[in-house]
Amino acid sequence: MTTFVSAQTGAPAAPSQTARSVPTASHDQDAIDALNKMGAYLRTLKAFQIRATTTKEDVLEDGQKIDFETAVDLLARPPDRLRLEVNSDRQQRLFLYDGKNFTLWAERVNYYATVPAPPTIIQLADRLEDKFGIEMPLEDLFLWGTPRSNVSQIKAAMDVGPSQVEGTTCEQYAFRQEGLDWQIWIQDGNYPLPRKLVITTLTDEAASIQLCAYLESCAVLQRSCFHVRSAEGCPEDCFRRG
């Protein structure tokens, strides 16, 4: 059982007695290697559950910043099983994928649909975005450690230095891509899990996405977690955990 990614509050940090110098941005190969090592480790997980809270900061035309918070509960057994619940003040969605079919249930608007699906989670994410304009939360967890991770698009990378995330020793890294800055805190030792992630867009006025999550590795996930329990009847009875 391992925690993964802690919240970034945005509050100013208290001044430390000894200031730590921050290295200048460059293309640090050690930072790239650490990212690849983390991705390779994520690909060894056979099944896992993630409970996450994301805070998206939007910038209005007058410069005012507005935060939107979303809770995400994800069960996955790569490459072809996924259960994803998304809840916020503005929407509620339940995604079910069993390797053959994809089901979407939106309780608040009483919307339900099932369509044939491709054979992997990554292909499903592509299909949802290309055909339906749906962006799958936490998609990067399935892309790190694969050729789709876009590591080659990183223009600057640096090792910021040691850091603590909820009492766990991590190494903080910062990366820059076209139109995007992002930081990641990776756990030290034999389990290089991402523990904190902050993404800032450069196209807007410092709009950002901050992720807080909890990851638990699972030996087994029941098949019923990824299936509609009944094709008819009340939808809330269709989506119970097995």
Secondary structure, 3 states (H helix, E strand, C coil): CEECCCCCCCCCCCCCCCCCCCCCCCECHHHHHHHHHHHHHHCCCCCEEEEEEEEEEEECCCCCEEEEEEEEEEEEECCCEEEEEEEECCCEEEEEECCCEEEEEECCCCEEEEEECCCCHHHHHHHHHHHHCCCCCCCHHHHCCCHHHCHHHCCEEEEEEEEEECCEEEEEEEEEECCEEEEEEEECCCCCCEEEEEEEECCCCCCEEEEEEEEEECCCCCHHHHCCCCCCCCHHHHCCCC
